[in-house]
Amino acid sequence: MEKVKVGIIGAGSISEMHFESYKNNPAVEIYAVCDLNEQRAQEKAGKYGARRIYKNYQDLLADPAIDAVSICTWNNTHAAIAIAALQADKHVLVEKPLCKTVKEAHEIEQAVEACNGKTLQVGFVRRFGTNTQVLKKFIDAGDLGEIYYAKASCIRALGNPGGWFADKERSGGGPLIDLGVHVIDLCWYLMGKPKVKSISGNTYNKLGNRSNIKNKSFYQAADYDPEENTVEDLANALIRFENGASLMVDVSFTLHAKEETINVNLYGDQGGAEVEPELQIITEKNDTILNATPQIDALSFDFNKGFQKEIDHFISCVQGKRETISPVQDGVEIMKILAGVYESSASDAEVRFD
């Protein structure tokens, strides 16, 4: 069978996960690389054996040999590139978040509807974690009953990557749209994807990127600037859904916290679950509460395995073997939630959805 020819648009840090995962899939040929930085594109092409190098994504999309693309660019470019790729008859895997605004999300959705059956998969990679997939089977079997409450927290004490991540014009926001999108989607997906009803949110910009801190290393973007920062440090929200369930979330790039933590918990009327930092299922039997630990290879999310499963799933969708579990409609709903938190904070009022 002929291999799926893939073009990767954007050769920055997150693209490495895509390159490695495509490389490990025997049904894929990494055919082309595109980046505004031509040297970086050449380096990736040399490392992964790509035949073509482009500086302009429109030239890549005009190449009829390419079947599918990964979009690994700044958030403010996702919508334009995704729509152009669909119109060029390519399958699309777009990194999270889907885009910057709800308006853009709907425009992408319309492009998907008009694109003659091409797949657009949103990069909600935590859906593909072993811990998530195992827990979802328990939930689908009814073992947790009705999930009516969830809590998600992803706290960095020092971890504003700077560069485009800290530039609201390019990123759309800070930890909410970068980190919060992962844990919000994870909860929402496992809760059965209920429609959002209302959001009360807060964002804070009190600490900046704390470039003054010594003796503690943290990830920095390639274009890190110690002075530039226009995004929030911290965001929190209470999200209510039409089915009566609720989700509390808080996320930070930088906070006067003891340590970096990630916690994701779900609560149902028949049982509960801790998804992160390690999968635990809580239930009761014979009038006794039980904490059950599944015997699986990864109780926490494994980024390498998660990305591999995500890419493998995408390729199987391109081949017509499956339908994506991360469709554009889910990207639209998550974008509504993210935008709702920012709107609520800006207006100092609850945002309601009709």
N, C-alpha and C positions, 0 to 999 in steps of 0.2 A: 504494500500500500504506500502511495506517495506521502511523504512527510508534510505536515502542516508547516508552512513557511510563516515565521513570525517576525514582525518588526517591533523594536522597542523604542518608544519615543520618550526621551529624557534619560540621561545616563548618570544621574546622581546617585546618592547613597541607597535609596530604597530599590533602585533598579537592580542592584546586585542580587537581591533575593529573587527577582524575576529571572535574571540571566541564569543563575545557578539552577533554579527549578526547571526552566526550559531545557537546559543542558542535560539534566537528568531524565528527561522524558524522551524515550526512544522514538516517539511519533513526531518529534519536533525538529525543525531546522531553524536555528537562529539566523535569519536571512539578512536583516538590516538593522542598523542603529542610527538614531537621529538625536542630535543634541546641538544647542546653540554654540556650545564649546566644542569646536571641531576636533581639537586634540583629544578631549575626553572621549568623544565618539570613536575616534581612531583606536584609542587604547582598549576600549571595550570590544570593538570589532576584532582587533588582533587577539585578544584574550579568548574570545568565544567563537572565532571563526566566521564572523558575519561577512557576507559577500559585498554588501552595499553600505555606504556611509552617507548620511544626509545631514545638512545643517537646517533645512526647512522641512517641517513635518508634512507640508502639502506635497512636496516632491516625493517623499516616502509613500504617501497615500496614493499617489498617481502610478506607483509601480504595480502592474497587474499581477505580478508573481506573488505578492504578499497576501496571505489569507486572513491574518489576524494581527492585532497590535495590542501591546501593553502601553498604557499611558501613565508615565511616572514623572510628570512635570509639576510645576507649581499649580496650586489649587485654582488660581484664577484663569488657567488655560484649559482646564479639564473639559468644560462645556464645548468650547469651540472645536477642540481637537476630536472629542468623542462624536459630535454631530458630523464633522467633516469625514471622519472615518466610516461612519455608518453610511453616509451618502456615497462614499467610495467603495461600498460593498465589502467592507471588512468587518470581521468579528472584533469585539472590543472588550478588553479587561481594563477598567479604569481604577486607579488607586483611590482609596478613600481620602477625603469625602468625595461624593459624586461630583460636587461643584462648590460654588460659593454662596449661591442664593436659591431660594425656592423657585423663582422665575426661571433660572437656568435649568433647574432640575426638571421642570415641566417641559421645557424646550427639548431636552435630551429624551424625555419620555416620548414626546411626539415623534422625534426622529426614529426612535426604536420601532414605534408602531408603523412607520412608513418605510421601513428598511428591508422589506422582503425576507423576513425570517432570520436575520442575522442576530447573533447573541450579543447582548451587552451585559457583562457581569461586573458588579461593583465589588471592590476589593475589601470586603468584610472578612478578613482573613481569620479572625478568631472563631468564626462559625466552623472552620475546618479543623480546629484543635481536637485531639482525641478526647480530652475531658469534656468538651462541649458535645461532641457527637454521641458519646456514651450517655451523658446525662439526658440528652434529648430523647433517647430511646426510653429511658425511665419515665420521662414526662409524658411522652406520647402514649405510653402504656397506662397512664393514669396514676402512677405511683405517688406523685406529689399532689394529686387532686387539682383543685382550682388554684392557680398561682395568683395571689392577690397583692403581693408586695415584693419589691426587690430593692436592693441597695447596691450601689456601685461606687467605688472610690479608687482613684489612681493618683497618688500623691508623689510628686517629685519635690524634694527639699531644695535641690539645686539642679536645674536641668532645662533652662531655656536654651534651645539650640542656637538661637541667634539667626543671622542670615535671613533667608526668605521666610522661615518659620516665625520670625519676630516682626515681620512686615505685614501689617493687616491687609494692605492692598493686594499683596500676592497670595497670602495664606487664607484670608477671610477671618482670622482670629487666632487665638493662642491654644492653650491646653484643651479647651472644650472641643474645638474642631480637629485637633491633632490626636489627643489621647481620649477625650470623652467620647468621640465617635465610636471607638472600639468597644468600650464597656457599656455604653448606652445601647448600641446595636446588639451586643451579646445578650443583655437582659431582655431587650425587646423581642429578639428572635426566640429565646427560650420561653418567654411568656406567651407565645402564640401570635405575635405581631398585632396587638390590639391597636385600634385607631386612637390617636391622641385627642384628648378633650380640652385640657388646659395645662398651662405651664407658668410656674412662678420661679424666676431665676435671678441670680445675682452674679456679677463679675466684678473683680477687683484688680486694680493696677497700682499696687503699693510699693513693690520691691524692685521692679525693673528686671534686668537680666543678671543683677548681682555680680557683675564682672570683677568687682573688687575682692571677691572671696579667694583666698589662697589655700593651697595644700589639699584641695579636693578637686579631682578631675571630673569632667562631665562631657557628654557628647556635644560637639560643636559642628554646625553646618559648615560646608566648604567656604561659604561667603560670610562667615561669622564676623560681626562688627560689634565690639564691646560697647558702643555708644547707642546703636539703633535698637529701639524696641517700641512698637506701637500696639502690642497685643496685651491681653489680660494675663495676670499672674495666676489667678484662681477663678474658677467658676463653680457655682453650685445651683441645684434646681430640684424642685418637686414637680414631677410630671404625672398628671392624672390621665387615665384612659377611659374610653367610653364604656368599657365593661366593668368599671369600678376599681380596677387595679391601679396601683401607684408605684412610682419609681423615684427613689432619692439618689442623687448623684453629686459627687464633688471631685474635681480634678485640678491639678496645679502643675505649673512649670517650676515655680519656686514658692516656698512657704517656710516659715520658721517651724519646721517639723523635725522630730527626732531622726527620722529615716524615711527612705522611699518605700512606699507600700502600694500594693494593689489588692483589693478585696471586692469580690462579687458574690452576692448571696441572693437566693430566691426562697420565698416562703409560700407554701400552699396549705390547703386545709387538711391534706393527708400526709404531708411531709415537707421537708425543706432541703436545701442543697447549698453548699459552699462550692463555687466554681473555681475561684482563685482566692488565696494562693495555691490551694490544692483541693482537688475534688473530694468532697465528702457528701454523703447522703444521710439525712437525718429523718428518722421515722420512729414509730413506736409499735411494740408488739407485746402482748400479754401484760398490758399496763406498764410497760417499761420503755423509756426512750432509748433508741439505739443510734449510734453513730457508725455508719457503714463506709468503709474505704474500699472502693473498687480495686481489684488487682489488674492494673493496666500499666503500660509502659511509661506513660507520662501523665501524672496527676495534675501538673501545671501545663500551661500552654507552651509548646515548643515551637519557636518561630520558624526554624528550618523545616520541620515536619509540616507545620501548618501551611507555610507557603507552598511546599511541594504538593500537598493535597489540593490546595486552591488552584494551582496551575494545572495539575492533572485533571481536575474537575472541569476547568475551562476548556482544555483541549478536547475532552470527551464531548463537551457541548458543541464545539466547533465541528467535530466529526459527526454530529447528529445522534450521538448515543444517549445523551441525557439532556435535561433542561436544567438551567442554572438554579442553584438554591439562593443566589444573591442577585435577583433581577432588578431592573431599573426602578420598578415600583417601590421596592424596599429602600432604594437610595433616595427617592422622593420623600418618603415618610420620615426617614432619619434626618434629611435636610430640613423638614418642617420643625422637627424637635430642636435641632441646633439653632436654627434661626429664631425659634420661639424663645429660647433661653436668652439670646442676645437682645431680642426685642423687649422682653420682660424687664431685663436689667436696665436697658436704656430708658424705658418709660416708667420704671419704678411701679409697675402694676402687673397683675396677672394677665396673661394672654390666653384668650379662649378661641377654640376652633369650632366652627359650625359644620 
